[in-house]
Amino acid sequence: MKQLFDLAIIGSGPAGLSAAIKANHFNINTILIDEQFSVGGQVFRSFKKKFPLNKILYSNHIIANQLINEFEQSNVHYLSHSEVIEIEKNGTICYQKNNNLHSIQAKNIIIAAGSIERPFPIEGWTLPGVMTVGAAQILMKSSGLIAKEPVVFAGTGPLLYLTAYQYIKLGGKISIILDTTPVKNYLKAIQFIISAIFSGNYIFQGLKYLFYLRKKGIKIVFNVESLKALGQKEINRVEFDKKNILQSINTKHLFLHQGVIPNIQLTLSLRCNHFWDKNQLCWRPTLDENYETSVNNIFSIGDSSGIVGAHASQLQGELVITKIAKNLDIINNKLEIKNNKKIISNLKKDLRIRPFLEKLYEPSKTFLIPNNKKTIICRCEEVTLEQIIEIINFVKNDCNELKSFVRCGMGPCQGRMCGSTISQILSKYKNIEINKIQQFRIVAPIKPVRLNQY
């Protein structure tokens, strides 16, 4: 017989931790499942392990310390280093740990799986030596690793400059930062600057990173219009274009980033309804006011439901428990309504920064769908844009039909790295509204499993 819980939380970032702590407050029988060896998600990854470097690697280290300590003192069941490979609509959760498969049952499930980096399909992005900025940050937080040689940062978004700041602080060397933010974005974003300023200290933090990098003599090239990673067996040069002037720089390491998008593999596998967010340029699960998906008793919070940031994710974690506590008939309605009003007010204030960030860091269309048709779109199966265009007239508005022809989305990542790009390619070349595109059908297991585990 499967072990039964009132609540299962998947993911231990700010959203998952906050929800677990609030659930513990109501004495809800809760289990938290996470892939990492310790709680924290990406934003607080290896927090306790990197204690001497907390002020460098974690901009909100005080909140991280408070959340993690409170969680560790709770009665929440915790499964570390455990990959969820399937969720069934009846509440069964299958996961793998130590090369063995296990399952539990939960009356309510919160998916707090966080975000993944938006694909950045440029020529040469699959070469050894090219990685995402998030991957570089994971190496810093998990193992304190930085490259011996100077590196190149390229792309757009707050994480680009935050990670570059952390990299220099840890003793790394940066040859150049290539900022691909289009000039027109500044004009689009300026109308939201007042709301952004009053949402918190986000603007000032960003300026702090930028001024620090300038002070350290890091060259920053703005309005970069094209990028190429060049090399045979590995990257050895980055080529970039600004105002039709082609330039290049030698490097063994290129770190790419153009924002993050929700990690929706689990909600897709559950066949939850999703919609295309035209402001965040990504698919998001459709939620009601209580963060419940179209599947009963399945909730999605934090960046896995739409990009909101660490603090807003934490607040959503507190709010979602109110609905679940009501489901379990263990809540004082009047008291919680009063508490929730304050949380909702703080959440609204925190989210004021979003329109500014979404307009400022909207990726250039050139970097969402490459101009060079030889560029690889699906990394797992090495499918190029040219191969997709060749058969695009034989498919309708379904990514799955495309998959059956050229195998894009059929690799072990099941479309994590190409799903949003494929949707945009279909929308552009077939002149179809993107919300009418049928996404990849994700099937269990959503992570690779050995045959001998069955």
HUMORA-V181342 format. One record per residue. RES is the residue in one letter. PHI is phi in whole degrees, 0 to 359 (none if undefined). D_CENTER is the distance of its C-alpha to the mean C-alpha in Angstrom with 1 decimal. Layout:
# HUMORA-V181342
res = <RES/RES>
phi = <PHI/PHI>
d_center = <D_CENTER/D_CENTER>
This chain:
# HUMORA-V181342
res = <M/K/Q/L/F/D/L/A/I/I/G/S/G/P/A/G/L/S/A/A/I/K/A/N/H/F/N/I/N/T/I/L/I/D/E/Q/F/S/V/G/G/Q/V/F/R/S/F/K/K/K/F/P/L/N/K/I/L/Y/S/N/H/I/I/A/N/Q/L/I/N/E/F/E/Q/S/N/V/H/Y/L/S/H/S/E/V/I/E/I/E/K/N/G/T/I/C/Y/Q/K/N/N/N/L/H/S/I/Q/A/K/N/I/I/I/A/A/G/S/I/E/R/P/F/P/I/E/G/W/T/L/P/G/V/M/T/V/G/A/A/Q/I/L/M/K/S/S/G/L/I/A/K/E/P/V/V/F/A/G/T/G/P/L/L/Y/L/T/A/Y/Q/Y/I/K/L/G/G/K/I/S/I/I/L/D/T/T/P/V/K/N/Y/L/K/A/I/Q/F/I/I/S/A/I/F/S/G/N/Y/I/F/Q/G/L/K/Y/L/F/Y/L/R/K/K/G/I/K/I/V/F/N/V/E/S/L/K/A/L/G/Q/K/E/I/N/R/V/E/F/D/K/K/N/I/L/Q/S/I/N/T/K/H/L/F/L/H/Q/G/V/I/P/N/I/Q/L/T/L/S/L/R/C/N/H/F/W/D/K/N/Q/L/C/W/R/P/T/L/D/E/N/Y/E/T/S/V/N/N/I/F/S/I/G/D/S/S/G/I/V/G/A/H/A/S/Q/L/Q/G/E/L/V/I/T/K/I/A/K/N/L/D/I/I/N/N/K/L/E/I/K/N/N/K/K/I/I/S/N/L/K/K/D/L/R/I/R/P/F/L/E/K/L/Y/E/P/S/K/T/F/L/I/P/N/N/K/K/T/I/I/C/R/C/E/E/V/T/L/E/Q/I/I/E/I/I/N/F/V/K/N/D/C/N/E/L/K/S/F/V/R/C/G/M/G/P/C/Q/G/R/M/C/G/S/T/I/S/Q/I/L/S/K/Y/K/N/I/E/I/N/K/I/Q/Q/F/R/I/V/A/P/I/K/P/V/R/L/N/Q/Y>
phi = <none/290/291/254/236/289/213/240/244/250/112/240/282/306/293/294/297/298/296/296/294/293/297/297/301/267/59/281/291/237/233/246/244/213/284/278/282/216/289/138/66/287/291/246/304/53/301/291/294/258/311/298/254/303/292/274/275/228/295/243/294/292/295/300/298/295/297/293/297/294/295/296/271/275/260/291/290/229/248/268/49/232/263/285/251/196/236/259/294/275/97/283/242/256/215/243/214/54/64/234/266/221/212/225/236/222/286/225/229/252/263/234/277/75/240/233/284/297/305/231/283/244/298/90/288/262/292/303/103/258/214/280/298/299/294/297/292/300/298/293/286/280/229/68/271/223/286/289/270/298/245/243/261/213/135/210/115/301/296/302/280/299/290/297/300/296/298/293/300/276/101/285/240/242/288/194/246/257/269/265/297/296/302/298/296/296/290/293/279/300/293/256/294/295/300/296/297/275/274/148/259/299/300/291/297/300/295/301/296/296/294/296/296/297/300/279/81/285/285/238/254/267/58/288/256/207/218/218/258/246/158/266/271/203/292/227/202/245/250/218/235/225/54/65/252/276/227/211/214/283/195/257/218/235/251/254/197/217/91/238/226/298/275/249/302/290/291/294/294/276/63/292/291/227/219/271/273/288/275/269/53/198/278/224/291/282/235/269/293/256/69/270/282/288/261/305/68/248/243/223/224/71/293/286/254/148/288/231/95/294/291/297/298/299/293/297/299/290/293/295/293/302/297/292/297/295/302/265/57/226/223/267/304/297/295/290/299/296/295/293/301/292/296/298/297/294/294/300/298/295/280/298/287/299/304/297/295/294/282/295/254/294/296/296/301/299/264/274/233/294/284/283/288/277/292/288/258/263/292/299/255/54/268/268/300/300/297/291/296/301/247/294/286/267/242/267/245/238/300/290/295/299/300/291/274/239/74/295/83/261/278/298/276/52/92/303/269/226/304/292/294/300/301/289/295/300/299/290/281/254/53/241/301/296/294/267/282/276/286/301/275/274/241/286/281/278/234/302/230/289/299/285/277/275>
d_center = <35.0/31.2/30.5/29.8/27.5/27.3/23.5/20.8/17.4/14.6/12.2/13.7/11.4/13.1/13.0/14.4/16.8/18.1/18.7/20.5/22.6/23.7/24.5/26.6/28.4/29.6/30.5/28.2/28.3/24.6/22.7/19.3/17.8/15.3/14.8/15.4/19.0/18.5/16.7/14.2/10.7/8.9/10.4/13.8/13.8/17.5/18.7/22.2/22.6/22.0/24.2/26.4/23.4/21.6/22.6/21.2/17.9/17.0/17.8/18.1/19.9/22.5/20.2/18.5/22.0/23.2/20.5/20.8/24.5/24.9/22.8/25.0/28.1/27.2/28.5/25.2/25.2/22.5/21.6/19.8/18.9/18.9/16.9/17.0/18.3/19.6/20.0/23.2/24.2/26.9/24.6/25.0/22.1/22.5/21.0/22.1/23.1/25.5/25.9/27.2/26.1/26.3/25.9/26.2/26.8/25.3/26.6/23.3/19.7/16.7/13.3/10.9/8.4/5.4/1.8/2.8/5.1/7.6/10.8/13.5/16.6/19.5/22.7/22.5/18.7/19.6/22.2/22.3/21.5/18.6/15.1/11.8/11.9/9.2/11.6/14.5/13.2/13.0/16.5/17.7/16.5/17.6/20.7/21.5/21.5/22.0/23.9/27.6/27.7/26.4/23.0/21.7/18.5/17.8/15.7/14.7/12.6/13.0/11.1/13.7/16.6/15.4/15.0/18.2/19.9/19.0/20.1/23.4/24.0/23.8/26.4/24.5/25.9/24.3/26.5/24.9/21.8/21.6/20.0/19.4/19.2/22.1/25.0/25.2/21.9/23.7/26.3/23.9/22.1/25.4/26.4/23.6/24.4/26.6/24.2/21.5/24.1/25.1/21.6/21.8/21.9/18.7/20.8/23.1/20.5/19.3/23.0/23.6/21.3/22.8/26.3/25.9/24.9/27.8/30.1/29.3/30.3/27.0/27.6/25.1/25.7/24.4/24.3/23.8/24.3/23.9/22.6/23.9/23.5/27.0/28.6/30.3/29.1/26.5/25.4/28.3/27.8/25.5/27.1/26.2/27.9/28.7/31.3/32.5/33.2/31.9/31.1/29.9/29.2/29.6/26.8/25.7/22.1/19.6/16.1/14.1/11.4/11.2/8.3/4.6/4.8/5.1/5.7/9.4/11.5/13.5/14.3/15.2/17.4/19.1/19.9/18.6/19.1/16.3/16.8/15.6/14.8/16.9/15.7/11.9/12.8/10.8/11.8/11.7/13.9/17.2/18.1/21.4/22.1/21.6/18.0/19.7/18.7/21.6/22.3/24.4/23.2/19.6/17.3/13.7/12.5/9.9/6.5/7.1/10.1/9.2/7.7/10.4/9.9/11.3/14.8/14.4/12.3/15.3/17.8/16.4/16.8/20.4/21.1/20.1/22.6/25.4/25.2/25.0/28.0/29.9/29.3/30.9/33.6/33.1/32.5/34.7/33.8/35.5/34.1/30.5/30.8/32.0/29.1/26.5/28.0/27.3/23.7/23.2/24.9/22.7/19.6/21.1/21.9/18.5/17.0/19.8/17.7/15.3/17.8/18.7/15.3/14.6/18.0/18.2/15.1/15.3/15.3/18.8/19.8/21.1/17.8/16.3/19.4/21.5/25.2/26.2/26.6/26.8/23.1/21.3/18.7/18.2/18.0/19.1/22.2/22.7/23.2/24.0/23.8/27.6/27.7/25.6/27.9/31.0/30.5/28.6/31.9/32.4/29.4/28.9/25.5/24.0/21.4/23.1/26.4/24.9/23.6/27.2/28.7/26.5/24.3/20.9/18.3/20.9/19.7/18.2/14.5/15.9/14.2/10.5/11.3/13.8/13.6/12.6/15.0/17.7/17.6/18.2/20.9/22.7/22.6/24.0/26.6/27.8/27.8/26.1/24.1/20.5/20.5/23.4/21.5/21.4/18.0/18.1/19.7/17.8/20.4/20.8/20.3/16.6/16.8/19.9/22.9/26.3/29.3/31.3/28.9/30.2>
